[in-house]
Amino acid sequence: MNHTASIMKKEIRAIASYRALIISKAFISILLGIVTLYLAYFRYPASPLYILLLLNALPPILKFAFQDYAKRYPNKLLLGITQDTDFTLNYLKGKYKYSKPGSVSNSVSYIIALFLMCLWQLQYSRSGNTGPYMTLVPVTIMAAGLGLRFLSALLYNFKLHYDISHNKM
């Protein structure tokens, strides 16, 4: 395999991973919204609301903070995070709205949201003030979101390879 083909594969993996992250984030947001409404109706604590807000509000804040901090204090790591590299498959980058700072900030907020869902699960498993049917909600949302992310990444990877090889872009 030549150098250009390996670069293209790396770019396809990055775009597929980013799209899978966005799909999983939207799916988790919908589930957290539904659970928030359900818990609010029965007057339970609104833990999923805070996770939902963090999951959707943190990426633009982090993206701005990374870029601003990298401008003020040049650091090799931050410059690597905030600078978009030239893509060989530029039309894919534009079509799927991929940017490296956006990908990194969404990944960080996704990981933080998963950690907060773990804490939410721990709180539900230790306290007895929720119904037994509600104790597995956080872990179910996490498992469904992670499963969808991995499945979406695989499917997008195959789809992008197929579309490029059969000239369907």
Buried (B, 14 or more C-beta within 10 A) or exposed (E): EEEEEEBBBEBBBBBBBBBBBBBBBBBBBEBBEEBBEEBEEEEBBBBBBBBBBBBBEBBEEBBEEBBEBBEEEEEEEBEEBBEEEEBEBEEBBEEBEBBBBBBBBBBBBBEBBBEBBEEBBEBBEEEEEBEEEBBEBBBBBBEBBBEBBEEBBEBBBEBBBEEBEEEEE
